[in-house]
Every structure is written in structure tokens, then in C-alpha cells.
Amino acid sequence: MSQKRPQQGDYALYYEKYVSLVPSGDFLQILRDQRRELVDLLSPLSEEQADFRYAPGKWSIKEVLGHVTDAERIFAYRILRFARGDQTPLSSFEQDPYIQSGNFSRRKLSDLLEEFSAVREATICLIRSLDDEAWQRRQPERSQRPGARVYHRRTRSPSPDHS
């Protein structure tokens, strides 16, 4: 499996902010480390702390975690589509309806962390299964859409929009 960092021509300029946040190194290990770090960071919180919003209308910690989990699912699905050579155009991902219908505040933090861990493990298994050829596939008619190599980098980068 290839661990080459995507080059600027491999993706639209919009994705640069995400790709640039990804540290160098073994990306499977980085995914494992991030899972452990996130669980270690959030698991000591009480339910009240996890429902905290720093301002009205802003996402709670539970909603941010739900968003991270949903986004990982979506980006892993995109990796799968590219890796399998699916040429069907990708649809966009509008995050707000996911938050509104995710019911994250009604769920226990421990359940959200368990779900995140399971989704992350599935992402790791998918990435581990891909060969070099799968990493190079992209949608030729939409050359500014990133290929699998960029989406795996996006999956493991922290979002600058939520820092």
C-alpha cells in the first residue's frame, strides 16, 4: 500500500487546508493513535460536560464527535468508491442536516465513543486492504475531485473548522 502524500494537482485547492494538517508518518498508526487520543480525551467527561456548547447555536462536544464519526463514514465510503473504480459522480456532504437529525445530545457519550471507535476500526481495515493501484484511481471526468489517496488523508486530519 502506498503512503505517498498527495500532491497539489491531486485535489481541488479547497482540500489543501485539510491535507496540510495531516502529519507525516505511517497513516494507519496515526489513525490508531488518534482513536486512542480522542477516547482518552473525551471519556472522562460527564454527560453534562459533553453536552456543553460554548455559545448558543454552536455544536456540543457530543455533536462534534457525532460529526467526526459521520464524516469518517462518508470519507471512508468515498475511499471505497474510488478504490473499486466506481465512476458514479459523488454527491456532496452537507453537515448541518446530519447534526440536526443525529440525535447526538440524546445519546450517552460512552455510546458515541464506542461508535466512533468502531467506525475508525472499519476505516483502518478498509485502508489496510487496498493495494497501490487502488490508491491511484480517481474519477477522470472530474479531475479536481480527489482520489482515494486524498480522502484517506482527509479522514485522519483534524478539521480546521472545528478547532
N, C-alpha and C positions, 0 to 999 in steps of 0.2 A: 504494500500500500504506500502511496506517495504522501509525503508530508511537506511538499513544497508549498511555500507561501504563495498565494495568488498574486499575480502582477496586476498593475493598474488597468491594463487593457482587458483583463478577465471579467470585469464587473463595471456596472454603472458608477459614476462618481458618488452618488448618494451613499453607497455601501462603504466608502472609504473610512468614514468615521467609525464604523463597526470593525472592519478588518484591521485598522490600525491599533485598536485596543487589545488585540489578541497577542499574548506573549509568545515568544519563540519557545520551541521545545516539542516534546512528544505530546501531541494533542490528545491522545487517549488518556494519558496520565493527567493532563491538565483538566480534562472533563471529570475524571475521578476525584481529583483534588478539589475542584470547585464544588462538587456534590457534597463532599465531606465538610468543607469550609462553610457552605451555606446551612447545612443541617446543624453544625456546631454553633453557628452564629444565632440561628433563629429558635432552636429547640428549647433554650432556657426561658423564652418569653412566655408570659401569661397570656391567656386569651384576650384580656383587656389590652395588654401592650400590643398584641398582634392586630388588634382592630384599630389601633391608633392612626389618625390622619393628621398630618402637620398643618393642614388648612382645610376649610370646608371645600368640598368638591374634589379634593385630591384623593388618590388611592391610598387605602390602608396597606399595612405590611402584608396582610393576607392576600389582598388583591394584587399587589406587586408579585408575590410568589405565584399566585394563580396565573398571572400574565406570563411570567417566566416559563412556567410549565406549558401553557398553551402555545407560546411562541416556539418552544423547543419541539413540540409535536409538529407544528406546521413546518418548521425548517427541516426537521428530520424527514418529513413526508416529501419535501422538495428534493432533498438529497436522494431519496429512494427513486423519485420520478426521473431525475437526471441519470442516476446510475443504471436504471433499467432501460434507458433510451426512450422514454415516453416523450413524444413530441407535441403533446397537447399543451396549448398555452396555459401558463399558470395564472390563477386568479390572485387578486390582491388580498391582503390581510388587514382588515380594519379592526383595530384592537378594542375600541370602546364598546361595541356590542358584546364582545366576549366578556368583558368585565361586568357589564350590566346584567348579563344572563348567567354568569358563572356561579352566583350564589356563594362566593368565597367567604363572605362575612358570616354566613350561617354554618360554616364548616369548622371543625376543630383544626387548630394549627398542626397538630400531630398528623392528621389525615392529609392535609395539604403537603406536608413534608414527605410523607410516605409516597404520595402520588408523584411528586417531583423526583424522588429517588428512583421510582420505577420507570418513569419516562426517560430519565437520564441513562439508566442502565440499558433500556431499549435502544437509545441513540448510540451508545457505546457499542452494543452488539452489531447494529447496522453498519456503523463506520468500520468496525473491525472486519466485517465480511467483504468489503469492497476491494477490488483489485485496482491496479494503476489505470487500466483502460476505463473503468467506471468513473474514476475521478476526472477524466478529461472530457466526458460527454457534456454537451450543452444543447440548447435549442438554437440551431443555426439561424433561423429566420428572425430571432430576437436576440441578436448578438450582445446587446447590452444587459441581458438577463444573466446573472452569474450562473456558473455551473456548480456541480456538487462540491468542488474544492472551496468555493467561496462560502457556500451555505454551511459547511462544517465549521468554518472559521466564525461565522456569524452565530452559530449555535453556542459556541463557547465564549463569546465576548460579552462583557457586561454592557448593558445598554446605556449610552450616554444620556438618553432621555430620562432615565430613572435613577441617576446617581445623585 
